[in-house]
């Protein structure tokens, strides 16, 4: 006779609200880590490190280049979400995406080619 696995009974429920974008990010991160959404949230929330107050406050006083890098990261996340959605549901990218990416490239080239100092 096979032994039964000893498991923790998870009979308590916690719910929270997310925007559609946050929900998509959460599902994507869970899938990329090879976990279910519940396991991913449980692991991340129970193993999270505590942030110091100074780390949180310092985010508003970023130099221009770091602020730009932060904005670029946010744009990249959005583009990645669009690509993931298109690949997942086998739909072509929106027609507005190509000119937008071209404009972003132009702005990046202009930004990085200007003298710093």
DSSP file (Angstrom, degrees, kcal/mol; ACC not computed):
  #  RESIDUE AA STRUCTURE BP1 BP2  ACC     N-H-->O    O-->H-N    N-H-->O    O-->H-N    TCO  KAPPA ALPHA  PHI   PSI    X-CA   Y-CA   Z-CA
    1    1 A X              0   0    0      0, 0.0     2,-0.1     0, 0.0     0, 0.0   0.000 360.0 360.0 360.0 130.8    0.0    0.0    0.0
    2    2 A X        -     0   0    0      1,-0.1     2,-0.2     0, 0.0     0, 0.0  -0.446 360.0-113.8 -75.4 144.1    1.4    3.4   -1.0
    3    3 A X        -     0   0    0     -2,-0.1     2,-0.4     1,-0.1    -1,-0.1  -0.503  26.9-119.7 -75.1 144.5    1.9    6.0    1.6
    4    4 A X        -     0   0    0     -2,-0.2     2,-0.2     1,-0.1    -1,-0.1  -0.681  30.3-113.6 -81.9 137.8   -0.1    9.2    1.5
    5    5 A X        -     0   0    0     -2,-0.4     2,-0.7     1,-0.1    -1,-0.1  -0.476  25.5-124.5 -68.0 137.2    1.8   12.3    1.1
    6    6 A X        +     0   0    0     -2,-0.2     2,-0.3    -3,-0.0    -1,-0.1  -0.769  40.6 175.3 -83.6 119.8    1.6   14.6    4.1
    7    7 A X        -     0   0    0     -2,-0.7     2,-0.4     0, 0.0    -3,-0.0  -0.901  34.3-110.1-125.7 155.1    0.4   18.0    2.9
    8    8 A X        -     0   0    0     -2,-0.3     2,-0.6     1,-0.0    -2,-0.0  -0.673  34.4-123.8 -80.0 132.9   -0.5   21.2    4.5
    9    9 A X        -     0   0    0     -2,-0.4     2,-0.9     1,-0.1     3,-0.1  -0.687  21.5-163.1 -80.2 120.6   -4.2   21.9    4.4
   10   10 A X        +     0   0    0     -2,-0.6    -1,-0.1     1,-0.1    -2,-0.0  -0.804  32.8 144.4-106.4  91.2   -4.8   25.2    2.7
   11   11 A X        +     0   0    0     -2,-0.9     2,-0.3     2,-0.0    -1,-0.1   0.325  42.4  91.8-112.0   6.7   -8.3   26.1    3.7
   12   12 A X        -     0   0    0     -3,-0.1     2,-0.4     2,-0.0     0, 0.0  -0.810  60.2-152.4-103.7 145.9   -7.9   29.9    4.1
   13   13 A X        -     0   0    0     -2,-0.3     2,-0.4     2,-0.0    -2,-0.0  -0.952  13.1-177.4-124.1 134.1   -8.6   32.3    1.2
   14   14 A X        -     0   0    0     -2,-0.4     2,-0.3     2,-0.0    -2,-0.0  -0.997   9.1-173.5-126.4 134.3   -7.2   35.7    0.6
   15   15 A X        +     0   0    0     -2,-0.4     2,-0.3     2,-0.0    -2,-0.0  -0.936   5.7 175.2-126.3 152.8   -8.2   37.8   -2.4
   16   16 A X        -     0   0    0     -2,-0.3     2,-0.3     2,-0.0    -2,-0.0  -0.979  29.1-109.9-150.7 158.6   -7.0   41.1   -3.8
   17   17 A X        -     0   0    0     -2,-0.3     2,-0.3     6,-0.0    -2,-0.0  -0.671  30.1-176.4 -96.4 145.2   -7.7   43.2   -6.8
   18   18 A X        -     0   0    0     -2,-0.3     2,-0.1     4,-0.0    -2,-0.0  -0.951  27.6-115.4-132.7 153.4   -5.4   43.8   -9.8
   19   19 A X     >  -     0   0    0     -2,-0.3     4,-2.6     1,-0.1     5,-0.2  -0.409  40.4-104.5 -75.1 167.3   -5.6   45.9  -12.9
   20   20 A X  H  > S+     0   0    0      1,-0.2     4,-2.3     2,-0.2     5,-0.2   0.898 124.0  50.4 -60.9 -39.4   -5.7   43.9  -16.2
   21   21 A X  H  > S+     0   0    0      2,-0.2     4,-2.4     1,-0.2    -1,-0.2   0.922 111.1  47.4 -65.5 -44.2   -2.0   44.8  -16.7
   22   22 A X  H  > S+     0   0    0      2,-0.2     4,-2.5     1,-0.2    -2,-0.2   0.904 111.8  51.0 -63.4 -40.9   -1.0   43.7  -13.3
   23   23 A X  H  X S+     0   0    0     -4,-2.6     4,-2.5     2,-0.2     5,-0.2   0.917 110.3  49.3 -61.2 -44.7   -2.9   40.4  -13.7
   24   24 A X  H  X S+     0   0    0     -4,-2.3     4,-2.5     1,-0.2    -2,-0.2   0.916 111.6  48.9 -62.5 -43.7   -1.2   39.8  -17.1
   25   25 A X  H  X S+     0   0    0     -4,-2.4     4,-2.8     2,-0.2     5,-0.2   0.914 111.4  50.2 -61.4 -43.2    2.2   40.4  -15.5
   26   26 A X  H  X S+     0   0    0     -4,-2.5     4,-2.3     2,-0.2    -2,-0.2   0.929 112.3  45.5 -63.3 -46.2    1.5   38.1  -12.6
   27   27 A X  H  X S+     0   0    0     -4,-2.5     4,-2.5     2,-0.2    -1,-0.2   0.915 113.9  50.4 -62.4 -43.0    0.3   35.3  -14.9
   28   28 A X  H  X S+     0   0    0     -4,-2.5     4,-2.6    -5,-0.2    -2,-0.2   0.927 111.3  47.2 -62.2 -46.6    3.3   35.8  -17.2
   29   29 A X  H  X S+     0   0    0     -4,-2.8     4,-1.6     1,-0.2    -1,-0.2   0.901 112.4  50.1 -63.4 -40.8    5.8   35.7  -14.3
   30   30 A X  H  <>S+     0   0    0     -4,-2.3     5,-2.6    -5,-0.2     4,-0.4   0.926 112.1  47.5 -63.3 -44.1    4.2   32.6  -12.8
   31   31 A X  H ><5S+     0   0    0     -4,-2.5     3,-1.3     1,-0.2    -2,-0.2   0.920 110.7  51.3 -63.5 -43.6    4.3   30.8  -16.2
   32   32 A X  H 3<5S+     0   0    0     -4,-2.6    -1,-0.2     1,-0.3    -2,-0.2   0.796 110.4  49.2 -65.9 -27.2    7.9   31.8  -16.8
   33   33 A X  T 3<5S-     0   0    0     -4,-1.6    -1,-0.3    -5,-0.2    -2,-0.2   0.488 114.8-118.0 -89.0  -2.2    8.9   30.4  -13.4
   34   34 A X  T < 5S+     0   0    0     -3,-1.3     2,-0.3    -4,-0.4    -3,-0.2   0.780  74.7 117.0  75.0  27.3    7.0   27.2  -14.0
   35   35 A X      < -     0   0    0     -5,-2.6    -1,-0.3    -6,-0.2    -2,-0.2  -0.828  69.5-105.6-123.5 160.8    4.6   27.7  -11.2
   36   36 A X     >  -     0   0    0     -2,-0.3     4,-2.6     1,-0.1     5,-0.2  -0.439  40.0-109.1 -74.4 162.3    0.9   28.1  -10.8
   37   37 A X  H  > S+     0   0    0      1,-0.2     4,-2.8     2,-0.2     5,-0.3   0.918 119.8  50.5 -60.8 -42.9   -0.2   31.6  -10.0
   38   38 A X  H  > S+     0   0    0      1,-0.2     4,-2.5     2,-0.2    -1,-0.2   0.927 112.5  45.3 -61.3 -45.8   -1.2   30.6   -6.4
   39   39 A X  H  > S+     0   0    0      2,-0.2     4,-2.7     1,-0.2    -1,-0.2   0.895 113.8  50.7 -64.1 -39.5    2.2   28.9   -5.8
   40   40 A X  H  X S+     0   0    0     -4,-2.6     4,-2.8     2,-0.2     5,-0.2   0.946 112.9  44.2 -63.6 -49.3    4.0   31.9   -7.3
   41   41 A X  H  X S+     0   0    0     -4,-2.8     4,-2.7     1,-0.2     5,-0.3   0.915 114.7  50.1 -63.1 -42.9    2.2   34.5   -5.2
   42   42 A X  H  X S+     0   0    0     -4,-2.5     4,-2.3    -5,-0.3     5,-0.2   0.941 113.6  45.0 -60.5 -48.0    2.6   32.3   -2.1
   43   43 A X  H  X S+     0   0    0     -4,-2.7     4,-1.3     1,-0.2    -2,-0.2   0.927 116.5  45.0 -63.5 -45.7    6.3   31.9   -2.6
   44   44 A X  H  < S+     0   0    0     -4,-2.8     4,-0.3    -5,-0.2    -1,-0.2   0.891 116.6  44.4 -67.9 -39.2    6.9   35.5   -3.4
   45   45 A X  H  < S+     0   0    0     -4,-2.7     3,-0.4    -5,-0.2    -1,-0.2   0.871 115.9  44.7 -76.9 -35.1    4.9   36.9   -0.6
   46   46 A X  H  < S+     0   0    0     -4,-2.3    -1,-0.2    -5,-0.3    -2,-0.2   0.703 120.1  40.7 -82.5 -18.3    6.1   34.6    2.1
   47   47 A X  S  < S+     0   0    0     -4,-1.3    -1,-0.2    -5,-0.2    -2,-0.2   0.295  85.1 129.3-108.6   8.7    9.8   34.9    1.1
   48   48 A X        -     0   0    0     -3,-0.4     2,-0.2    -4,-0.3    -3,-0.1  -0.348  55.9-127.8 -68.2 142.3    9.8   38.7    0.4
   49   49 A X        -     0   0    0      1,-0.1     2,-0.4    -2,-0.0    -1,-0.1  -0.606  25.8-109.2 -85.9 151.9   12.5   40.7    2.0
   50   50 A X        -     0   0    0     -2,-0.2     2,-0.3     1,-0.0    -1,-0.1  -0.649  31.2-138.0 -81.7 134.6   11.5   43.8    4.0
   51   51 A X        -     0   0    0     -2,-0.4     2,-0.2     1,-0.0    -1,-0.0  -0.721  15.3-120.2 -94.1 142.5   12.5   47.1    2.3
   52   52 A X    >>  -     0   0    0     -2,-0.3     4,-1.2     1,-0.1     3,-0.6  -0.486  21.7-119.6 -75.8 150.8   13.9   49.9    4.3
   53   53 A X  H 3> S+     0   0    0      1,-0.2     4,-2.3     2,-0.2     5,-0.2   0.847 112.7  60.1 -59.2 -35.2   12.0   53.2    4.3
   54   54 A X  H 3> S+     0   0    0      1,-0.2     4,-2.3     2,-0.2    -1,-0.2   0.869  99.6  55.6 -63.7 -37.5   14.9   54.9    2.7
   55   55 A X  H <4 S+     0   0    0     -3,-0.6     4,-0.4     1,-0.2    -1,-0.2   0.881 111.0  44.7 -62.3 -38.9   14.9   52.6   -0.4
   56   56 A X  H >< S+     0   0    0     -4,-1.2     3,-0.8     1,-0.2     4,-0.3   0.912 114.6  46.8 -73.5 -43.7   11.3   53.6   -1.0
   57   57 A X  H >< S+     0   0    0     -4,-2.3     3,-1.3     1,-0.2     4,-0.3   0.855 103.3  63.7 -67.6 -34.9   11.7   57.3   -0.5
   58   58 A X  G >< S+     0   0    0     -4,-2.3     3,-0.9     1,-0.3    -1,-0.2   0.661  83.9  77.8 -65.6 -16.7   14.8   57.5   -2.6
   59   59 A X  G X  S+     0   0    0     -3,-0.8     3,-0.5    -4,-0.4    -1,-0.3   0.767  88.1  56.6 -66.8 -25.2   13.0   56.5   -5.8
   60   60 A X  G <  S+     0   0    0     -3,-1.3     2,-0.3    -4,-0.3    -1,-0.2   0.716  99.4  60.0 -80.5 -19.0   11.4   59.9   -6.3
   61   61 A X  G <  S+     0   0    0     -3,-0.9     2,-0.2    -4,-0.3    -1,-0.2  -0.291  73.5 148.2-104.8  48.4   14.8   61.7   -6.4
   62   62 A X    <   -     0   0    0     -3,-0.5    -3,-0.0    -2,-0.3     5,-0.0  -0.578  50.1-113.0 -82.9 143.1   16.3   60.0   -9.4
   63   63 A X     >  -     0   0    0     -2,-0.2     4,-2.5     1,-0.1     3,-0.3  -0.277  38.2 -99.0 -64.8 162.6   18.7   61.8  -11.7
   64   64 A X  H  > S+     0   0    0      1,-0.2     4,-2.6     2,-0.2     5,-0.2   0.874 121.8  51.0 -54.6 -43.7   17.5   62.4  -15.2
   65   65 A X  H  > S+     0   0    0      1,-0.2     4,-2.4     2,-0.2    -1,-0.2   0.887 111.7  46.9 -66.0 -37.7   19.3   59.5  -16.8
   66   66 A X  H  > S+     0   0    0     -3,-0.3     4,-2.4     2,-0.2    -1,-0.2   0.878 111.3  51.7 -71.0 -35.8   17.9   57.0  -14.2
   67   67 A X  H  X S+     0   0    0     -4,-2.5     4,-2.3     2,-0.2    -2,-0.2   0.919 111.1  48.3 -63.8 -41.9   14.4   58.4  -14.6
   68   68 A X  H  X S+     0   0    0     -4,-2.6     4,-2.7    -5,-0.2    -2,-0.2   0.924 110.7  50.3 -62.7 -44.8   14.8   57.9  -18.4
   69   69 A X  H  X S+     0   0    0     -4,-2.4     4,-2.2     1,-0.2    -1,-0.2   0.888 109.9  51.5 -61.0 -38.6   16.1   54.4  -17.8
   70   70 A X  H  X S+     0   0    0     -4,-2.4     4,-2.0     2,-0.2    -1,-0.2   0.919 110.8  47.3 -64.4 -43.7   13.1   53.7  -15.6
   71   71 A X  H  X S+     0   0    0     -4,-2.3     4,-2.3     1,-0.2    -2,-0.2   0.899 110.8  52.3 -64.4 -40.5   10.7   55.0  -18.2
   72   72 A X  H  X S+     0   0    0     -4,-2.7     4,-2.7     1,-0.2    -1,-0.2   0.892 107.6  52.2 -62.8 -39.3   12.4   52.9  -20.9
   73   73 A X  H  X S+     0   0    0     -4,-2.2     4,-2.4     2,-0.2    -1,-0.2   0.919 108.7  50.1 -62.3 -42.5   12.0   49.8  -18.7
   74   74 A X  H  X S+     0   0    0     -4,-2.0     4,-2.0     2,-0.2    -2,-0.2   0.901 111.4  48.5 -63.8 -40.2    8.3   50.5  -18.3
   75   75 A X  H  X S+     0   0    0     -4,-2.3     4,-2.6     1,-0.2    -2,-0.2   0.924 110.7  51.5 -63.6 -43.9    7.9   50.9  -22.1
   76   76 A X  H  X S+     0   0    0     -4,-2.7     4,-2.5     1,-0.2    -2,-0.2   0.880 107.5  52.3 -60.9 -38.8    9.9   47.7  -22.6
   77   77 A X  H  X S+     0   0    0     -4,-2.4     4,-2.1     2,-0.2    -1,-0.2   0.922 110.5  48.2 -62.6 -43.7    7.6   45.8  -20.2
   78   78 A X  H  X S+     0   0    0     -4,-2.0     4,-2.1     2,-0.2    -2,-0.2   0.918 111.9  48.4 -64.4 -43.4    4.5   47.1  -22.1
   79   79 A X  H  X S+     0   0    0     -4,-2.6     4,-2.5     1,-0.2    -1,-0.2   0.905 110.8  52.1 -62.9 -40.8    6.0   46.0  -25.5
   80   80 A X  H  X S+     0   0    0     -4,-2.5     4,-2.8     1,-0.2    -1,-0.2   0.883 107.8  51.6 -62.2 -38.8    6.9   42.6  -24.0
   81   81 A X  H  X S+     0   0    0     -4,-2.1     4,-2.5     2,-0.2    -1,-0.2   0.898 109.5  49.6 -65.2 -39.8    3.3   42.2  -22.8
   82   82 A X  H  X S+     0   0    0     -4,-2.1     4,-2.6     2,-0.2    -2,-0.2   0.942 112.9  46.9 -62.9 -46.6    2.0   43.0  -26.3
   83   83 A X  H  X S+     0   0    0     -4,-2.5     4,-2.6     1,-0.2     5,-0.2   0.916 112.4  50.0 -61.7 -43.3    4.4   40.5  -27.9
   84   84 A X  H  X S+     0   0    0     -4,-2.8     4,-2.8     2,-0.2    -1,-0.2   0.922 111.6  48.2 -61.9 -44.0    3.5   37.8  -25.3
   85   85 A X  H  X S+     0   0    0     -4,-2.5     4,-2.4     2,-0.2     6,-0.2   0.929 112.5  48.5 -61.9 -46.0   -0.2   38.4  -25.9
   86   86 A X  H  X>S+     0   0    0     -4,-2.6     5,-1.9     1,-0.2     4,-0.5   0.913 115.6  44.1 -62.3 -42.9    0.2   38.2  -29.7
   87   87 A X  H  <5S+     0   0    0     -4,-2.6     3,-0.4     3,-0.2    -2,-0.2   0.904 113.5  50.6 -68.2 -41.1    2.3   35.0  -29.4
   88   88 A X  H  <5S+     0   0    0     -4,-2.8    -2,-0.2    -5,-0.2    -1,-0.2   0.906 121.9  30.9 -64.9 -42.3    0.0   33.4  -26.9
   89   89 A X  H  <5S-     0   0    0     -4,-2.4    -1,-0.2    -5,-0.2    -2,-0.2   0.299 105.4-122.4-102.5   8.9   -3.2   34.0  -28.9
   90   90 A X  T  <5 +     0   0    0     -4,-0.5     2,-0.3    -3,-0.4    -3,-0.2   0.905  62.8 141.0  52.1  49.4   -1.6   33.8  -32.3
   91   91 A X      < -     0   0    0     -5,-1.9    -1,-0.2    -6,-0.2    -2,-0.1  -0.911  55.5-107.9-118.2 148.8   -2.8   37.2  -33.4
   92   92 A X        -     0   0    0     -2,-0.3     3,-0.1     1,-0.1    -5,-0.0  -0.377  44.0 -95.8 -70.8 154.1   -0.8   39.7  -35.4
   93   93 A X        -     0   0    0      1,-0.1    -1,-0.1     2,-0.1     5,-0.1  -0.299  52.4 -85.5 -65.7 155.5    0.6   42.8  -33.6
   94   94 A X    >>  -     0   0    0      1,-0.1     3,-1.6    -3,-0.1     4,-0.5  -0.289  33.0-123.3 -60.9 147.5   -1.5   46.0  -33.7
   95   95 A X  H 3> S+     0   0    0      1,-0.3     4,-0.6     2,-0.2     3,-0.4   0.794 110.0  61.7 -62.6 -28.4   -0.9   48.1  -36.8
   96   96 A X  H 3> S+     0   0    0      1,-0.2     4,-1.4     2,-0.1    -1,-0.3   0.628  88.2  75.4 -73.2 -12.6    0.0   51.1  -34.6
   97   97 A X  H <> S+     0   0    0     -3,-1.6     4,-2.8     2,-0.2     5,-0.2   0.907  87.1  55.2 -71.2 -43.0    2.9   49.2  -33.0
   98   98 A X  H  X S+     0   0    0     -4,-0.5     4,-2.1    -3,-0.4    -1,-0.2   0.936 111.2  42.7 -60.4 -50.2    5.4   49.5  -35.9
   99   99 A X  H  X S+     0   0    0     -4,-0.6     4,-2.2     1,-0.2    -1,-0.2   0.877 114.6  52.8 -64.3 -33.7    5.3   53.3  -36.2
  100  100 A X  H  X S+     0   0    0     -4,-1.4     4,-2.3     2,-0.2    -2,-0.2   0.922 109.4  47.5 -65.9 -44.2    5.4   53.6  -32.4
  101  101 A X  H  X S+     0   0    0     -4,-2.8     4,-2.5     1,-0.2    -1,-0.2   0.879 110.8  52.9 -63.9 -37.2    8.5   51.4  -32.1
  102  102 A X  H  X S+     0   0    0     -4,-2.1     4,-2.2    -5,-0.2    -2,-0.2   0.910 109.8  48.0 -62.9 -42.5   10.1   53.4  -34.9
  103  103 A X  H  X S+     0   0    0     -4,-2.2     4,-2.4     2,-0.2    -2,-0.2   0.896 110.7  51.3 -65.6 -40.2    9.5   56.6  -33.0
  104  104 A X  H  X S+     0   0    0     -4,-2.3     4,-2.6     2,-0.2    -2,-0.2   0.922 109.7  50.1 -62.6 -43.8   10.8   55.1  -29.8
  105  105 A X  H  X S+     0   0    0     -4,-2.5     4,-2.8     2,-0.2    -2,-0.2   0.915 110.1  50.7 -60.8 -43.0   14.0   54.0  -31.6
  106  106 A X  H  X S+     0   0    0     -4,-2.2     4,-2.3     1,-0.2    -2,-0.2   0.928 111.9  46.9 -60.9 -46.0   14.4   57.6  -33.1
  107  107 A X  H  X S+     0   0    0     -4,-2.4     4,-2.4     2,-0.2    -1,-0.2   0.893 112.5  50.2 -63.4 -40.5   14.0   59.1  -29.6
  108  108 A X  H  X S+     0   0    0     -4,-2.6     4,-3.0     2,-0.2     5,-0.3   0.934 110.5  48.9 -63.6 -45.5   16.5   56.6  -28.1
  109  109 A X  H  X S+     0   0    0     -4,-2.8     4,-1.6     1,-0.2    -2,-0.2   0.906 113.1  47.7 -61.3 -41.0   19.1   57.3  -30.8
  110  110 A X  H  X S+     0   0    0     -4,-2.3     4,-0.8    -5,-0.2    -1,-0.2   0.896 113.8  48.1 -66.3 -39.3   18.7   61.0  -30.3
  111  111 A X  H >< S+     0   0    0     -4,-2.4     3,-0.5     1,-0.2    -2,-0.2   0.932 114.8  43.2 -67.3 -46.2   19.0   60.7  -26.5
  112  112 A X  H 3< S+     0   0    0     -4,-3.0    -1,-0.2     1,-0.2    -2,-0.2   0.729 111.4  54.6 -76.5 -20.3   22.0   58.4  -26.5
  113  113 A X  H 3< S+     0   0    0     -4,-1.6    -1,-0.2    -5,-0.3    -2,-0.2   0.640  86.3  97.5 -87.7 -13.0   23.9   60.4  -29.2
  114  114 A X  S << S-     0   0    0     -4,-0.8     2,-0.1    -3,-0.5    -3,-0.0  -0.450  87.0 -98.3 -74.8 149.5   23.6   63.8  -27.4
  115  115 A X        -     0   0    0     -2,-0.1     2,-0.3     1,-0.0    -1,-0.1  -0.386  36.6-148.2 -68.4 142.4   26.7   64.8  -25.3
  116  116 A X              0   0    0      1,-0.1    -1,-0.0    -4,-0.1    -4,-0.0  -0.771 360.0 360.0-105.7 153.6   26.5   64.2  -21.6
  117  117 A X              0   0    0     -2,-0.3    -1,-0.1     0, 0.0    -2,-0.0   0.399 360.0 360.0 146.0 360.0   28.1   66.2  -18.9
